[in-house]
Amino acid sequence: MTVHIQEGLFDLYTIAQKLKKLHNSGASVTFEGYVRDFDLEQDKLDVLELEHYPGMTEKALLDIELLASQRWNLDDVYIVHRYGKLKVGEPIVGIIVFSKHRKEAFQACHFIIDFLKTDAPFWKKEITNQKSYWVEAKKLDDEEKKKWNLIL
């Protein structure tokens, strides 16, 4: 189980190929999230700036990995999350889940991203051509996380 918090770009495909050589898994699921220019009525997003508190962030991501590993039989989990100033279209988060069976890999990956959206201590600031502002938590993200209590 591995987490990386970094400023620089990452190549999730290359990471997945390297990790695959270490496992005799039947399935792997990857998720890569990107900075998008949406939810803005008039402004165009120039930069998404992410801040985090080193130490606390890694612990939170490891806790999420642990929760997933306790619910599903996983061979490995890899999470990478960026911070700093990111441009539209750049990757912001990557997840790779290895397991013996596809259902566990899909469910665990979905679970991990839902919990990252609500429990990972990152603070996001959207910087547009008009203004900058901190992004507030979204009700939809909380609702998605709550569904896991009903499923499991």
C-alpha positions as MATLAB code, in Angstrom:
seq = 'MTVHIQEGLFDLYTIAQKLKKLHNSGASVTFEGYVRDFDLEQDKLDVLELEHYPGMTEKALLDIELLASQRWNLDDVYIVHRYGKLKVGEPIVGIIVFSKHRKEAFQACHFIIDFLKTDAPFWKKEITNQKSYWVEAKKLDDEEKKKWNLIL';
ca = [
       0.000    0.000    0.000;
       1.496    3.272   -1.108;
       0.558    6.944   -1.096;
       2.419    9.783   -2.772;
       1.711   13.475   -2.319;
       3.658   15.468   -4.898;
       3.777   18.667   -6.907;
       4.946   17.171  -10.165;
       3.076   15.372  -12.892;
       2.710   11.591  -12.785;
       2.208    8.905  -15.418;
      -0.338    6.459  -14.007;
       0.037    4.024  -16.914;
       3.787    3.654  -16.329;
       3.255    3.238  -12.574;
       0.587    0.566  -13.182;
       2.879   -1.370  -15.533;
       5.692   -1.386  -12.951;
       3.370   -2.462  -10.135;
       1.756   -5.194  -12.272;
       5.130   -6.962  -12.437;
       5.065   -7.260   -8.623;
       1.669   -8.962   -8.385;
      -0.098  -12.060   -9.572;
      -3.436  -10.284   -9.488;
      -6.425  -11.169  -11.606;
      -7.512   -7.561  -11.971;
      -6.378   -3.994  -11.681;
      -8.511   -0.874  -11.848;
      -7.095    2.586  -12.345;
      -8.718    5.947  -11.893;
      -7.171    9.233  -12.958;
      -8.860   12.533  -12.153;
      -8.045   15.766  -13.978;
      -8.370   19.471  -13.289;
     -11.473   20.602  -15.131;
     -12.904   23.952  -16.061;
     -16.508   23.675  -14.965;
     -19.045   25.056  -12.495;
     -17.965   28.538  -13.497;
     -20.685   30.672  -15.029;
     -18.639   33.444  -16.645;
     -15.018   32.970  -15.636;
     -12.446   30.678  -17.166;
     -10.345   28.664  -14.748;
      -6.678   29.560  -15.108;
      -5.210   27.552  -12.222;
      -6.385   25.247   -9.471;
      -4.173   25.670   -6.427;
      -4.110   22.885   -3.850;
      -2.658   23.187   -0.380;
      -2.211   20.453    2.185;
      -0.668   19.855    5.575;
       2.261   17.415    5.203;
       2.011   14.463    7.544;
      -1.710   14.872    8.117;
      -2.470   14.356    4.419;
      -0.405   11.172    4.091;
      -2.007    9.748    7.238;
      -5.507   10.482    5.935;
      -4.775    8.753    2.619;
      -3.240    5.748    4.394;
      -6.345    5.544    6.595;
      -8.533    5.468    3.470;
      -6.366    2.699    1.995;
      -6.672    0.755    5.240;
     -10.468    1.078    5.223;
     -10.584   -0.264    1.654;
      -8.217   -3.123    2.510;
     -10.385   -4.102    5.473;
     -13.503   -4.297    3.267;
     -12.064   -6.066    0.218;
      -9.345   -8.643   -0.381;
      -6.818   -6.425   -2.164;
      -3.326   -7.262   -3.356;
      -2.144   -3.664   -3.483;
      -3.316   -0.050   -3.595;
      -1.426    2.930   -4.966;
      -2.643    6.521   -4.533;
      -0.946    9.622   -5.886;
      -2.329   13.112   -5.278;
      -0.861   16.393   -6.413;
      -0.675   19.770   -4.729;
       0.511   23.180   -5.847;
      -0.626   25.076   -8.943;
      -2.284   22.833  -11.521;
      -3.552   23.735  -14.985;
      -6.789   22.613  -16.614;
      -6.364   19.134  -18.075;
      -3.512   18.090  -15.804;
      -3.882   14.996  -13.617;
      -4.696   15.747   -9.990;
      -5.234   12.264   -8.506;
      -4.459    8.698   -9.492;
      -5.554    5.409   -7.938;
      -4.529    1.861   -8.824;
      -6.139   -1.128   -7.115;
      -4.953   -4.729   -7.604;
      -7.023   -7.707   -6.502;
      -7.747  -11.310   -7.439;
     -11.166  -10.395   -8.841;
     -12.489   -7.447  -10.860;
     -15.512   -6.762   -8.659;
     -13.333   -6.106   -5.603;
     -10.954   -3.920   -7.622;
     -13.791   -1.803   -9.077;
     -15.588   -1.416   -5.753;
     -12.435   -0.560   -3.821;
     -11.327    2.028   -6.381;
     -14.774    3.650   -6.342;
     -14.768    3.632   -2.529;
     -11.297    5.198   -2.357;
     -12.114    8.125   -4.653;
     -15.394    8.784   -2.821;
     -13.531    8.943    0.498;
     -10.669   11.013   -0.945;
     -13.194   13.639   -2.072;
     -14.479   14.072    1.499;
     -11.725   12.939    3.887;
      -8.435   13.958    2.259;
      -7.256   17.250    3.791;
      -6.625   19.299    0.666;
      -7.734   22.895    0.299;
      -8.560   24.015   -3.230;
      -8.482   27.528   -4.595;
      -9.842   28.269   -8.056;
      -8.042   31.108   -9.773;
      -9.872   32.577  -12.768;
      -9.285   35.483  -15.096;
     -11.620   37.521  -12.815;
     -11.002   36.392   -9.222;
      -9.822   33.652   -6.895;
     -11.782   31.795   -4.223;
     -11.605   28.730   -2.014;
     -13.729   25.787   -3.141;
     -16.294   24.607   -0.614;
     -17.171   20.974    0.037;
     -19.886   19.637   -2.244;
     -23.040   18.054   -0.879;
     -22.926   15.469   -3.682;
     -19.528   14.215   -2.473;
     -20.909   13.705    1.040;
     -23.925   11.866   -0.361;
     -21.702    9.545   -2.416;
     -19.631    8.708    0.655;
     -22.748    8.004    2.738;
     -23.907    5.402    0.193;
     -21.010    3.168    1.249;
     -22.534    2.777    4.722;
     -25.651    1.352    3.069;
     -23.731   -0.939    0.696;
     -21.322   -2.472    3.187;
];
